[in-house]
Amino acid sequence: MTQQDLADRVGVTRQTIISIERGKYKPSIELALRLARVFGASVEALFELDETGEVEK
């Protein structure tokens, strides 16, 4: 799946997907749930919190 395909499926721009991949953008809960649904995974499988409570991809 391309970044554009994923962006289209979850309703964001390709640039948003790139920013998430690079750790420069923290998705909303709604977007995180949409991404998890596309991949058939839990949100926790895609994102986790570091020791300080910041989201890691």
C-alpha positions as CSV (number, residue, x, y, z in Angstrom):
1,M,0.0,0.0,0.0
2,T,1.4,3.4,-0.9
3,Q,1.3,6.4,1.4
4,Q,-1.3,8.0,-0.9
5,D,-3.5,4.8,-0.7
6,L,-3.3,4.9,3.1
7,A,-4.1,8.6,3.2
8,D,-7.1,8.2,0.9
9,R,-8.4,5.3,3.0
10,V,-8.2,7.3,6.3
11,G,-9.2,10.7,4.9
12,V,-6.0,12.7,5.3
13,T,-3.2,14.0,3.0
14,R,-0.1,12.0,2.0
15,Q,1.9,14.7,3.9
16,T,0.0,13.8,7.1
17,I,1.0,10.1,6.7
18,I,4.6,11.1,6.1
19,S,4.6,13.3,9.2
20,I,3.2,10.5,11.3
21,E,5.9,8.1,10.0
22,R,8.6,10.6,10.8
23,G,7.2,11.2,14.3
24,K,6.5,14.9,13.6
25,Y,2.7,14.6,13.9
26,K,0.7,13.0,16.6
27,P,-2.6,11.7,15.2
28,S,-5.9,12.4,16.8
29,I,-7.7,9.5,18.5
30,E,-10.0,9.3,15.5
31,L,-7.2,9.1,13.0
32,A,-5.3,6.6,15.2
33,L,-8.5,4.4,15.2
34,R,-8.9,4.7,11.4
35,L,-5.2,3.7,10.9
36,A,-5.6,0.7,13.2
37,R,-8.7,-0.4,11.4
38,V,-7.0,-0.2,8.0
39,F,-4.1,-2.4,9.3
40,G,-6.4,-4.7,11.3
41,A,-4.4,-3.9,14.4
42,S,-5.0,-2.2,17.8
43,V,-4.0,1.4,18.3
44,E,-1.5,0.1,20.8
45,A,0.2,-2.0,18.1
46,L,0.8,1.2,16.0
47,F,1.5,3.8,18.7
48,E,2.8,3.7,22.3
49,L,3.8,6.1,25.0
50,D,7.4,6.6,26.0
51,E,8.5,7.0,29.7
52,T,7.5,10.7,29.7
53,G,4.0,10.0,28.3
54,E,4.8,11.2,24.8
55,V,3.5,9.2,21.8
56,E,6.0,7.1,19.9
57,K,5.2,5.6,16.5
